[in-house]
Amino acid sequence: MLDSDEIVPKELLSYLREYIKNHDPLYEAVYIPRKNILLGKVLWSWYPNPIIRFFRNGVVTYDEKVHCAPTIHKGGQFFIDPKRTELALIHYNYDSIEAFISRMNKYTSLELEKFEERNIKFSAKLLFTRPIAEFFKRYILKKGYKDGWHGFIFAVLMGIYKFVAIAKLWQAELNLETKA
């Protein structure tokens, strides 16, 4: 299974064909590393970003939510070694800042469901700390600085993403208060 913005390199295709012939039946789903492309450059600070994209028919189900992880019903998971970078999916997720911002508006609205599921409420602390923590995680802990300007800009954009999601949470709670 692939998203429309993902490409399977021929090395990965060959590897998966061999996997089918020789795989251990205990492993019914395969986590594949992904190279995420931002403005034409692989963000190594976002690698390996493993994702289930290869599995035996009938062993996983997907929720109807956007970008949800599949639920594995039987068998274990096999992880392709992330050191084998030639076996990674190519994910062309953001070809422009405009595309990021456009999707950010959609996905931050979907974050409201996650906040509700986890019983997360708006607070000033959340609004100030979560975006900064996201930037710190992406730029410092995951070494986004090694990706140059691409890494810096992505870390900032992800901090803004978190800020917008929490601001939408504030707005939703404010709307509930004014309706009550």
C-alpha positions in Angstrom: 0.0 0.0 0.0 1.3 3.4 -0.9 0.2 7.0 -0.6 0.1 9.0 -3.9 3.2 10.9 -2.9 5.4 7.8 -2.3 7.7 6.0 -4.6 9.1 2.5 -4.3 12.7 2.3 -5.5 13.6 -0.7 -7.6 16.0 -2.0 -4.9 13.1 -2.1 -2.4 10.8 -3.8 -4.9 13.4 -6.5 -5.5 14.0 -6.9 -1.7 10.2 -7.3 -1.1 9.9 -9.9 -3.8 12.7 -11.9 -2.1 11.0 -11.3 1.2 7.8 -12.9 -0.1 9.7 -16.0 -1.2 11.7 -16.4 2.0 10.0 -14.6 4.8 9.4 -16.1 8.3 5.6 -16.6 8.6 5.8 -15.0 12.1 6.3 -11.7 10.3 3.1 -10.7 8.5 3.7 -6.9 8.2 6.8 -5.0 7.2 7.9 -1.6 8.5 9.7 0.2 5.7 12.0 3.2 6.3 11.0 6.4 4.5 13.1 9.2 3.1 11.0 12.4 3.5 11.6 15.0 0.9 11.2 18.7 1.7 11.7 21.2 -1.1 13.7 18.6 -3.1 16.0 17.5 -0.3 15.9 14.4 1.9 15.5 15.4 5.6 17.8 13.0 7.3 16.6 14.3 10.7 13.2 12.8 9.8 14.7 9.4 8.8 14.0 6.5 9.1 10.3 7.3 9.8 9.3 3.6 9.6 5.9 2.9 8.3 3.9 -0.3 7.6 3.4 -0.4 3.8 3.8 -4.1 3.1 1.7 -6.8 4.7 -0.2 -10.0 4.0 -3.7 -9.5 2.9 -6.2 -9.6 5.8 -3.7 -9.1 8.7 -4.1 -5.4 9.1 -7.0 -2.9 9.2 -7.0 0.8 8.9 -9.1 3.3 10.8 -11.0 5.9 8.7 -8.9 8.7 10.2 -6.3 10.4 8.0 -2.7 9.2 8.6 -3.6 6.6 11.1 -1.4 3.6 11.8 -2.7 0.2 10.8 -3.8 -2.3 13.4 -2.1 -5.6 13.0 -4.4 -8.5 13.8 -2.1 -11.5 13.5 1.6 -12.1 13.1 4.5 -10.0 14.0 6.2 -7.0 12.4 9.5 -7.0 10.5 11.6 -3.9 10.4 13.8 -3.3 7.4 17.2 -2.2 8.6 17.3 1.6 8.3 21.0 1.4 7.5 19.9 0.0 4.2 18.9 3.5 2.9 18.6 2.2 -0.6 15.5 0.2 0.6 13.7 3.3 1.9 10.5 4.5 0.3 10.8 8.0 -1.2 8.1 10.3 0.2 7.6 13.6 -1.7 5.5 15.2 1.0 6.3 18.9 0.7 7.4 20.5 -2.6 6.7 24.0 -1.3 6.0 26.0 1.8 2.6 26.8 0.4 1.8 23.0 0.2 2.9 22.6 3.8 0.8 25.5 5.0 -2.2 24.3 3.0 -2.0 20.8 4.5 -1.2 22.2 7.9 -4.6 23.9 8.0 -6.4 20.6 7.2 -4.3 18.4 9.6 -4.3 20.8 12.5 -8.1 20.8 12.4 -8.0 16.9 12.5 -5.7 17.3 15.6 -8.8 18.4 17.6 -10.1 14.8 17.5 -6.8 13.6 18.9 -6.9 16.2 21.7 -10.5 15.1 22.5 -9.5 11.4 22.5 -6.6 12.1 24.9 -8.7 14.5 27.0 -6.2 17.3 26.4 -7.5 20.8 27.2 -6.1 24.2 26.2 -3.7 25.9 28.6 -1.3 28.7 28.2 1.5 26.3 29.2 0.5 23.9 26.4 0.4 26.8 23.9 3.9 28.0 24.8 5.7 24.8 25.5 4.5 22.3 22.9 5.6 24.4 19.8 9.0 25.2 21.4 9.4 21.5 22.4 8.6 20.4 18.8 11.2 22.8 17.4 13.8 21.6 19.9 13.0 17.9 19.2 13.2 18.4 15.4 16.2 20.7 15.3 18.4 19.7 18.2 17.5 16.2 19.3 16.9 14.8 15.8 19.8 16.9 14.5 17.8 18.9 12.0 20.7 21.4 12.0 22.6 18.8 9.9 20.0 19.3 7.2 21.0 23.0 6.8 18.3 25.5 6.1 15.9 22.7 5.1 16.2 21.3 8.7 15.8 24.7 10.3 12.8 25.7 8.3 11.1 22.3 8.8 11.6 22.5 12.5 10.1 26.0 12.6 7.2 24.9 10.5 6.5 21.9 12.8 6.6 24.3 15.8 4.1 26.5 14.0 2.0 23.4 13.2 1.8 22.6 16.9 1.0 26.2 17.8 -1.8 26.4 15.2 -3.3 23.0 16.4 -3.4 24.3 20.1 -4.8 27.7 19.0 -7.6 25.8 17.2 -8.2 23.8 20.4 -8.5 27.2 22.3 -10.9 28.4 19.6 -13.0 25.2 19.8 -13.2 25.5 23.6 -14.1 29.2 23.4 -16.9 28.4 20.9 -18.3 25.8 23.3 -18.2 28.3 26.2 -20.0 31.0 24.2 -22.7 28.5 23.1 -23.3 27.3 26.7 
